[in-house]
Amino acid sequence: MLEELAHHILDVARNSLEAGATRVEIVVEEDPAGDLLRFSVVDNGSGIPPYVQRHLTNPFFTTKSGKKVGLGLPFLQAAVERCGGNLEIKSEVGRGTKVTATFPYYCWDRPPLGDMPRTIVSLLAGNGHLNLCYRHIFQGQSFKMDTAEIRSRLKGIPLDAPEVLLWLRQYLEENLDILFGGGDHEVARRAG
Amino acid sequence: MKSLAELDKLREKLQDEMRLREGREDVKVVVTMGTCGIASGAREVLTAILEEVSKRGLKGVTVTQTGCAGLCHCEPLVEIERPGRDKVIYGHVDEKKAREIVVSHLVNGQIIKEWIIK
């Protein structure tokens, strides 16, 4: 099982990479007042053929040779169903895929959002050329990171050099803290 | 507080180091990150490796990722590929083991035989 929504996001975005995506956009939207937590992963990968789309949440279906199961999306579907949320997957062959998962914000069974900076940084390891855009919206305020902007400052130094990725992780942590209003947000928000 | 302007300093430092290393082949550290890997802690292992590599000031190490390797029962897996040597695969790696692998295998050149699966 995947313990954090950030793990699910990593898992879905890994599918994008497997589908040959060169651009991935991750949006996380938290709206406690509206009792909503939604994330989406949009890519420009190869897209999912219709015959595969019918089986996306079937754990015993996979497109990979030599394997009998494909658990990523079924796990996400189960997490969504446990809280009465919704999972939507739209895809077009040759254009790309959009996965959107919607959860109620206040629900005991909802996995915590978890460590988004770690997810973003892990996704970029070995993928320094990926165009990754990450937007996080909390109570209407938003923070945005775009690897294109970071790369333009690095001038040829690989984005996925360990030092750069660690810098990026800290940068994201600090900016999310500011977005959440500082302090230990997950505890505070849960208590609310 | 981190700002994008800070990246300029980091870039200059890394540019100097890269010039010194030019032409030499990197050691590759590969973390498998299929669903099986992610569920058993591959993300945590990968970031621990990044931290340890950076803390030890190791140069010429590429940390990268791949999909499921079909050894789901041994996840998280860490593969180490040194140019001209056989690939070494460590299984059931956690954050602590990952840091030890960096120190022992990458810094001291000592393979940790007990953790190898292949």
Contacts between the chains, C-beta under 8 A, distances in Angstrom:
chain1	res1	chain2	res2	distance
A	1	B	39	6.3
A	2	B	35	7.6
A	2	B	38	6.4
A	2	B	39	5.4
A	7	B	38	5.4
A	7	B	39	7.2
A	7	B	43	6.8
A	10	B	33	7.4
A	10	B	38	5.7
A	10	B	43	6.0
A	11	B	35	5.4
A	11	B	38	5.2
A	14	B	33	5.8
A	14	B	34	7.3
A	14	B	35	8.0
A	14	B	38	7.4
A	14	B	67	7.0
A	18	B	67	5.8
A	64	B	67	7.9
A	64	B	68	7.2
A	66	B	70	6.1
A	67	B	68	7.2
A	67	B	70	6.8
A	70	B	35	7.7
A	71	B	35	5.0
A	71	B	36	7.6
A	72	B	34	8.0
A	72	B	35	4.1
A	75	B	35	7.0
A	75	B	39	7.8
A	118	B	43	5.8
A	118	B	44	7.5
A	118	B	47	5.4
A	119	B	43	6.6
A	121	B	47	6.3
A	121	B	50	7.4
A	122	B	33	7.1
A	122	B	42	7.8
A	122	B	43	4.6
A	122	B	46	5.0
A	122	B	47	6.3
A	122	B	65	7.3
A	125	B	31	7.4
A	125	B	46	5.7
A	125	B	50	6.9
A	125	B	63	5.2
A	125	B	64	6.0
A	125	B	65	5.5
A	126	B	30	7.7
A	126	B	62	7.1
A	126	B	63	6.8
A	126	B	64	2.7
A	126	B	65	4.9
A	126	B	66	8.0
A	127	B	64	7.9
A	127	B	65	7.5
A	149	B	4	7.1
A	150	B	4	7.2
A	150	B	7	6.7
A	153	B	4	6.2
A	153	B	7	4.5
A	153	B	8	6.4
A	153	B	11	6.7
A	154	B	7	6.5
A	154	B	11	5.4
A	155	B	11	6.2
A	155	B	15	8.0
A	156	B	15	7.8
A	157	B	11	5.2
A	157	B	14	4.8
A	157	B	15	6.3
A	157	B	18	7.0
A	160	B	62	8.0
A	160	B	63	7.5
A	160	B	64	7.7
A	161	B	14	6.1
A	162	B	50	4.6
A	162	B	51	8.0
A	162	B	53	4.7
A	162	B	54	4.5
A	162	B	61	7.2
A	162	B	63	6.1
A	163	B	10	6.3
A	163	B	13	7.9
A	163	B	14	6.4
A	163	B	54	5.3
A	164	B	7	7.8
A	164	B	10	6.7
A	164	B	14	7.4
A	165	B	50	5.5
A	166	B	50	5.9
A	166	B	51	6.5
A	166	B	54	5.4
A	167	B	2	6.8
A	167	B	6	7.4
A	167	B	7	7.0
A	167	B	10	5.9
A	169	B	47	7.2
A	170	B	2	5.4
A	171	B	2	4.0
A	171	B	4	7.9
A	174	B	1	6.1
A	174	B	2	5.4
A	175	B	2	7.9
